[in-house]
Amino acid sequence: SLRAIVITDEEEEIYDNEFYGCTNLKNVTMGDGVKKIGNWSFSGCNNLSSITLGEGIKSIGDYAFYGCSKLTEVTIPNKTTSLGEYCFSGNSLLANIDLGNGLKTIGQYCFSGCSMPEISIPASVTSIGNYTFNNCSSLADVVIEDRTSELTLGSNGSSPLFASCPLDSVYIGGKIKYNTSS
């Protein structure tokens, strides 16, 4: 009945499935030595309400925080370059998302079903996968920060990136390539 864990600086990787389905887990704090969070590592931790990611994390795997339905906020560190597919998908209370300025790729369905009212995409991001913000039923304001590099947005044919989002305003600061190949 593990409720809180602190992952020390000596741990460089959280392995695939390591805390999968730990339903009693409420709080996770990671040291700055952690460089990688594996696939499915915290998936199904449906009582996880607080996560502090270490500043050294370079990548967060596929489905890493999938189904962490009590998670309300997350700050992605500046050294993180990739977020995997379905990474935070299905977290209907996730309303506050701060993306670090080193992020390059956001996998498909990454934030699908989350409840943030706004999102700001850093200039460092070069690729956002299909359906990434699908079913974000509170997402009204999107800012794609001013950039010099091209940003590729996924659409997977007929299903748009922002399906079922009540968008009010979208700011696009730079060149967009829309990937329409199914």
ZIBEL-V79922 format. One line per field, one symbol per residue. phi: phi as a letter, one per 40 degrees, with the letter a starting at -180 (. if undefined). burial: I if it has 16 or more other C-alpha atoms within 10 Angstrom, else O. Layout:
phi = ???
burial = ???
This chain:
phi = .cbabbbcccccabcdgdbdgccccbbbbbccccbabccfcbdgccbcbabbccccccabccfdbcgccbcbaabcccccbabccfdbcgbcccbbbbcccbcbbbccgdbdgcbccaabcccccbabcdfdbdgccbcbbbbbddabccbcbcbfgcbcdbdgbccbabbbbicbbccbcc
burial = OOOOOOIOOOOIIIOIIIIIIIIOIIIIOIIIIIIIIIIIIIIIIIIIIIIIIIIIIIIIIIIIIIIIIIIIIIOIIOIIIIIIIIIIIIIIIIIIIOIIIIIIIIIIIIIIIIIIIIIIIIIIIIIIIIIIIIIIIIIIIIOIIOIOOOIIIIIIOOOIIIIOIOIOOOOOOOOIOOIOOO
